Amino acid sequence: MVFVGAALMALALLVVLFLVFPTRAVRIPLSRRRPVQAETTSALASVTSALSTWLTSLIRRRGWGSGFASALEQAGIKRSASEFVILVGSVALVGMLLGYLVGGIGLGIVSLVIVPIGARLRLTFRAGRRRKAFANQLDETLQILAGGLRAGHSLLRAIDAVSRESDAPTSEEFARIVNETRLGRDLNDALEGSAQRMRSDDFNWVAQAIAIHREVGGDLSRVLDEVGHTIRERGQIRRQVQALSAEGKMSAYILLALPFVVIGILMMTSPSYILKFVQSPLGFVLMFAAAVMMTIGTVWLQKVVKIKF
């Protein structure tokens, strides 16, 4: 009877505990209770993946990988070389099809040729705009660096502050410098690599000043202030040169756009006149000669209006 009474008392105590202090059931997420299934990919995704792999190996064998990747990095495009080639090729094929449906085989071939050229020009334009933005932000960048050093922060901590407080592309470049340094690359090499990507002589001076300071010591914040003053004066001279050469650049743009404007007006007013160029071999020869002369004229005008100092 004693054992039975003890057992009943223990059972009653357990019931009270479960009623007063109910335990929460541990719910397993539904995704973990489902059987593991292999992800299914569509035929288009499989073909695209295979094509991307083949293009990557082809670019690597031809030795185009470093140059192509550098051009994409300078333009700020976060895509691999193979993905960019696939994108441009797809747009070129669609343009060729639309050109063929609208104006025949001649216009289709012209569209197929224009798309890669336009993509290359787009890369050049974006890279130039990114470098220009980096140069315009360099004065503020040096002020943030010098202020961080005067506040007692280390050099790497001040660079990290620039990567978080600045606008793109300065924030992107300095974040890359910080990441490369954390992965074991020397800070001087990371700074010089950024100066080469941005093609900035001013930032190259900053990198050299930091490298000298790391060797001989001194007040780096004062050195950065002096370098910033020099860069501001160079920026003022650069803006004066741009203002004086603006008329020549505008004349060059008008001369380069004039043939395309005339062709567009003729296509709207007299399409039969323009279609004669794609209806005979002589027309294709004349279009090729015009393209060559336009290329020569573009290079010539670019050399005339581009002033180095």
Secondary structure, DSSP 8 states (H G I E B T S, - for coil): -HHHHHHHHHHHHHHHHHHHS--------HHHHS--------HHHHHHHHHHHHHHHHHHHHT-HHHHHHHHHHHT--S-HHHHHHHHHHHHHHHHHHHHHHH-HHHHHHHHHHHHHHHHHHHHHHHHHHHHHHHHHHHHHHHHHHHHHHTT--HHHHHHHHHHHS-TTHHHHHHHHHHHHHTT--HHHHHHHHHHHHT-HHHHHHHHHHHHHHHH---HHHHHHHHHHHHHHHHHHHHHHHHHTHHHHHHHHHHHHHHHHHHHHHHHH-HHHHHGGGSSHHHHHHHHHHHHHHHHHHHHHHHHH----
